[in-house]
Amino acid sequence: MKSRIAVVVTLCLTLYLISTSCINKHPISPASDFFYPQTPTPPTPAAYPPPTNLSHLLFGILGSEKASHHRKAYTESWWRPGAARGALFLDKPPSRPWSPTLPPYRVSDDLSGLLHKRDLRAQRMVHGIMEVMREMGEEELRWLVMGDDDTIFYVDNIVEVVSKLDHTSHFYLGGLSEFLMSSYVFSFNEAFGGAGIILSYPLAKALAADMDACLKRYAYLFSSDNTTKNCVADVGANLSPQMGSHQIDLRGDISGLLSAHPLSPLLSLHHFDLVDPIFPSKDRFESTRHLMTAAAADQSRMLQQIICHQRQSNWTVSVAWGYSAQIYEAIFPRSYLQMPLETFRPWYKHRGVLIPYYRLNTRPLSADPCEAPHSFFLEAVEKSAERGEVVTAYSRARPRPLPPCSSHSADGIDRIRVYSPAASRYQMDRCECCDIVGLDNHTAEVRLRECLVGEVIA
């Protein structure tokens, strides 16, 4: 009997010690905590990385010593000495003193020993990805931006776009060609380098590690962009197209394209040497600088299309902010005007190649006075901190050689003034709307605003 009691006592003591140990490890929450759980303590601010800014971007620009003398104006238009990081890679050292308004120059590596071929231009461009990271360092690097020496970047917009993405993931961003045959010949899944190629740091690092091997795999290719696309694919990533990156594989007058920009931040423009000057009475370099005066006031709205109607006169006004404005003597919906007027020509034409030439829908030019617009181009930009607005003025380029569409002719209008908020606007789910707030014999005044709930632009 005593032995049984001893066993029971021992068992009870063991159970007591076990329960005490469990309670100490997992204390029972009070009733208030059970019904109203405590909010977990948020991580300290140091646990969150700071927002992406220009210092987190690294630019690699590829060019030739021969072309650098006249193309430098394109790079100078957007480069920010002392703020932007990067380098301009040349095929040989410059023959003239290097301007401090340009990125520092570097000479590209000699790849002849690696690939044993004569024409190394394509491989040199791709190899620049590794070279710029090696030369400029990887400290605080989140995004690598590659481009040509005639690429015009809009760096604030690039920062805004990439800041919404996870820079620790593998991203390959860029634009497609406007010319359908270019994509057909090369690839529908590659970023065309003139429009800029944007790589997240992990992807850029993976490409740099595989660079020599990849260049050997694709040594037979003569396209740097196609080679880059293949190298990216081989490390497991694919293109995320950006509608604001513009290769401009077009010829002639591209005002129709620029006046109907898609609802996306403008990231880049390219090939200004191969198209007409975008502003009447200005050359290519003057046009570039003039366009950048609007960008200095508000990059977020650059080329964004805003459309409003004057019902009394039966007019439609279309504004490509910072570049152009148009008056149509008829009411047109946004669905129609967002298609570019085909003022431009194909990149090239071959016998036997039939339309379509373009990777976008276009509107044909028309001699119908109800369809042909009155065209106005950027004249001046004024930013007023006191009024909290930016005023852009657009002046008539030339008389429209057509009769009026109706009794309400716009022939007398020679200037359009557009008032927009000074605050940047990166909301790209819906465009802005506008009202025609002033109209006399010579000037139309337009004020931008947010679209109303249920408002239809038609």
Secondary structure as GFF3:
##gff-version 3
##sequence-region A 1 458
A	DSSP	alpha_helix	2	25	.	.	.	ID=ss1
A	DSSP	alpha_helix	31	35	.	.	.	ID=ss2
A	DSSP	three_ten_helix	45	47	.	.	.	ID=ss3
A	DSSP	three_ten_helix	54	56	.	.	.	ID=ss4
A	DSSP	beta_strand	57	62	.	.	.	ID=ss5
A	DSSP	alpha_helix	65	78	.	.	.	ID=ss6
A	DSSP	beta_strand	85	90	.	.	.	ID=ss7
A	DSSP	beta_strand	105	107	.	.	.	ID=ss8
A	DSSP	alpha_helix	112	115	.	.	.	ID=ss9
A	DSSP	alpha_helix	121	136	.	.	.	ID=ss10
A	DSSP	beta_strand	143	148	.	.	.	ID=ss11
A	DSSP	beta_strand	152	153	.	.	.	ID=ss12
A	DSSP	alpha_helix	155	163	.	.	.	ID=ss13
A	DSSP	beta_strand	172	174	.	.	.	ID=ss14
A	DSSP	alpha_helix	180	185	.	.	.	ID=ss15
A	DSSP	three_ten_helix	193	195	.	.	.	ID=ss16
A	DSSP	beta_strand	197	200	.	.	.	ID=ss17
A	DSSP	alpha_helix	201	209	.	.	.	ID=ss18
A	DSSP	alpha_helix	211	217	.	.	.	ID=ss19
A	DSSP	alpha_helix	224	234	.	.	.	ID=ss20
A	DSSP	beta_strand	239	241	.	.	.	ID=ss21
A	DSSP	beta_strand	250	252	.	.	.	ID=ss22
A	DSSP	alpha_helix	255	258	.	.	.	ID=ss23
A	DSSP	beta_strand	268	269	.	.	.	ID=ss24
A	DSSP	three_ten_helix	272	274	.	.	.	ID=ss25
A	DSSP	alpha_helix	284	297	.	.	.	ID=ss26
A	DSSP	beta_strand	305	310	.	.	.	ID=ss27
A	DSSP	beta_strand	315	320	.	.	.	ID=ss28
A	DSSP	beta_strand	324	328	.	.	.	ID=ss29
A	DSSP	alpha_helix	334	337	.	.	.	ID=ss30
A	DSSP	beta_strand	344	346	.	.	.	ID=ss31
A	DSSP	beta_strand	374	384	.	.	.	ID=ss32
A	DSSP	beta_strand	389	396	.	.	.	ID=ss33
A	DSSP	beta_strand	415	421	.	.	.	ID=ss34
A	DSSP	beta_strand	433	439	.	.	.	ID=ss35
A	DSSP	beta_strand	443	449	.	.	.	ID=ss36
###
